[in-house]
Structure formats: C-alpha cells, structure tokens
C-alpha cells in the first residue's frame, strides 16, 4: 500500500464512525492455512508424541518406583546402595543423583519422572501427575534438593485440587495442607524465593475457593498466612484482602436465614482492603471496596448489621470521611495546578509582548518596518499617538497666531506714537528749528 492510499484510509476511518478496517496483512487463505497447520500439528504431532513419551517413561521408569519393590529401591538409594555408575563421578557418597551444582542430569530417573509428571499434567491426566509428583517429593527431600522439593509439593497439591473428586476435611489436612506448608517453607526459608511462595498460595487459594463448602475456610487460612509472611508489597496486600472478601462472600449459608455464611467477614475484609488502598492514595479502588462493604451490611438483617458494633461502625465511618476529604483535596489540587499553568502562560505572553515593544522601539524606525512587526492593538495605539501629536501641533500653531496678533497691536501703537511726535514737531516755531540746526 502506498503512502497516499494509507493516508486516504486514515482519513476515511477518522471521518466515518462505522468504518471497518479492511487492511489484511496476510490473505484470508493464508490465515486459514496457518490455523489448519497449527491444529494438525497439535493434534497429530505434539499430543501423540507427548502421550508416547508418557507411556514409555511410565513403563520403564515410574513403574519401578511404585509398590513395595519401589519403596525398597528408594530405601536402598537413600542409604547409598546401588549407586548409578553414570552419575557416580558427580554425585555424593549417599547414592544421590543430585549434582553438586544444584540440578539433576537429564538422563537421571528423577529428571525423567519430573518430565513424566509435567507431561501428564499438561495432558490433564491429574491422577498420573499426582502419583508421580508424590514419588518425587520424597526423593527430592532425601537429596535435599529444596527447589525441586518445593516445586513438586506445589504441583502435587494443585493436581489433587484440580481432580474432579470430593475431598474430605481429613484428606485436605493430611495431604494438601502438608504439601502447601512444605512448599511455602521451602520457598521462603530454604530457597529464598518469595515469588514461588506467592504463586503457590495464590493458586491454592483460588482452587480451594472454587471447591466451595468447608474448603473456603482453608482458602482463607492460606491467604492469611500469605499476608502474615510479609512477602507481599502494598498492592499485593490489598489485592489479597479483596480476594479474601470474595472467598467469604462465595460461601453459601444453609436455610432461609443463610446459617453458616460469612457475609459479615466478607464486608470486614472489604473494609480492610479499602483502608489499604486509601493508604496508597488509590481512591477509586478504596471507594469500590467501601461500597461493597456497605452493600453487604445493608443486605444483612438489622440485628446482624454493623450498627450495634460501635467501634466497627466508627472505624468504617472514619474511613469514609477520610476518603471523601482526600478526594476533595485531590480535586482542589488539580484545579490549583491548572490555574497555575494558566497564570504561567499569561506571564510568558506578557514577557513576549514587552520584548516585541522593545524590539520595535530600538531596532526599527517609524514606518513600514515597524508597522509589520506590530500587531493590531499596537497599530491603534500608534494612531492614537499620531492624533495626539497633531493636536499638540495645532495648539502650538494657535499660540503662535496669538503672539503675532499681539506683536501687530504693539506695532500699531508705536506707529501712532510716531505720528504724534511728528505733529508736535510741525507745530513748533521756525526759529526753534533753526536753533536746533544752528
């Protein structure tokens, strides 16, 4: 597409609201061929290859570790019997395949079984994945490979939670809680990997919440442990509090009165989330949490509301007042900043105007050059000054005329006096005249 055609398309898209961009970087036939190729590659190549590897690894490696024989092999490996000759040069004297640099070689049984468990998890074979992760947990624990140990505990718990089967409270306490606790402790204490702990407990919280029932309380328990671990930042702390409020709100009560529900706890965590958002000056998020808490309390019966709890009610009211004050102050600050910006612009325009006047008065004579530089208002001021000069000149001319008239009157008076003297001389005697000349 040329530049002219592209500009035409841009103008058409800006002028017409119902414009549909028909620009295709590839042809529709090519897009269809790519989709078909990807679908065939996934269904005919990738998934069959993964299934084949899972079958081979399960028969050749994992099956030897299951049952009584597998437990016996694990005990012998734990106490240093039957060390593999290929890894004897890099492993310790206890028969471990864990390298001193902190990893397992790709041809070791532990690495192969880890790939088997990951492939089974991606293929949604949750049962095989969980059983394989469960075997690896003890191996990594014996080898003190804490990164591997934390990851396998995390994945084993997630596989067990994703499985579509009911889990009793005893099963959750003995298996899932123990796995999450081992993963959390290994991530935080042994591996110094807080990101792994956050990921593990956040995923466990959401999966337990989706199961509903008594699992909601377990989800909240792990969320509270995540808050108490102090590995979250301020934003993560507020988000987890919101998720805890959602967890409590998702628990349904029994009967018409909703016995066993956690609506008041949900409102409480919303209030705490609003307080956390408010401390970070996130007013929109704080207002949303506070509105959800108010709605939850308003839906409760009067006897179960927040009004009878004076301290809690006062705390909620104080948060609302502080939120309103900060929002108003923020709005006023925005208005002041916009006013300051406009004042700065006015000052700059005045300064530029003064410089123009100086340039016109210093650099150019009165004439066409100065008229080209001056703007409309300055031309009017020039005209006014010219008219003032004309008025001054006319007043000076009038004064000159008055002076001329006075001089003419004085000349006339002098001429009259001369005539009087001449008449007096004529009236004198001729003898007197002779005396004057003789």
C-alpha positions, 0 to 999 in steps of 0.5 A: 500500500502506498503512502497516499492510499494509507493516508486516504484510509486514515482519513476515511476511518477518522471521518466515518464512525462505522468504518471497518478496517479492511487492511489484511496483512496476510490473505484470508487463505493464508490465515486459514492455512496457518490455523489448519497447520497449527491444529494438525500439528497439535493434534497429530504431532505434539499430543501423540508424541507427548502421550508416547513419551508418557507411556514409555517413561511410565513403563520403564521408569515410574513403574519401578518406583511404585509398590513395595519393590519401589519403596525398597529401591528408594530405601536402598538409594537413600542409604547409598546402595546401588549407586548409578555408575553414570552419575557416580563421578558427580554425585555424593557418597549417599547414592544421590543423583543430585549434582553438586551444582544444584540440578539433576542430569537429564538422563537421571530417573528423577529428571525423567519422572519430573518430565513424566509428571509435567507431561501428564499434567499438561495432558490433564491426566491429574491422577498420573501427575499426582502419583508421580509428583508424590514419588518425587517429593520424597526423593527430592527431600532425601537429596535435599534438593529444596527447589525441586522439593518445593516445586513438586509439593506445589504441583502435587497439591494443585493436581489433587485440587484440580481432580474432579473428586470430593475431598474430605476435611481429613484428606485436605489436612493430611495431604494438601495442607502438608504439601502447601506448608512444605512448599511455602517453607521451602520457598521462603526459608530454604530457597529464598524465593518469595515469588514461588511462595506467592504463586503457590498460595495464590493458586491454592487459594483460588482452587480451594475457593472454587471447591466451595463448602468447608474448603473456603475456610482453608482458602482463607487460612492460606491467604492469611498466612500469605499476608502474615509472611510479609512477602507481599508489597502494598498492592499485593496486600490489598489485592489479597484482602479483596480476594479474601472478601470474595472467598467469604462472600462465595460461601453459601449459608444453609436455610432461609436465614443463610446459617453458616455464611460469612457475609459479615467477614466478607464486608470486614475484609472489604473494609480492610482492603479499602483502608489499604488502598486509601493508604496508597492514595488509590481512591477509586479502588478504596471507594469500590471496596467501601461500597461493597462493604456497605452493600453487604451490611445493608443486605444483612438483617438489622440485628446482624448489621454493623450498627450495634458494633460501635467501634466497627461502625466508627472505624468504617465511618472514619474511613469514609470521611477520610476518603471523601476529604482526600478526594476533595483535596485531590480535586482542589489540587488539580484545579490549583495546578491548572490555574497555575499553568494558566497564570504561567502562560499569561506571564510568558505572553506578557514577557513576549509582548514587552520584548516585541515593544522593545524590539520595535522601539530600538531596532526599527524606525517609524514606518513600514518596518515597524508597522509589520512587526506590530500587531493590531492593538499596537497599530491603534495605539500608534494612531492614537499617538499620531492624533495626539501629536497633531493636536499638540501641533495645532495648539502650538500653531494657535499660540503662535497666531496669538503672539503675532496678533499681539506683536501687530497691536504693539506695532500699531501703537508705536506707529501712532506714537510716531505720528504724534511726535511728528505733529508736535514737531510741525507745530513748533516755531521756525526759529526753534528749528533753526536753533536746533540746526544752528 
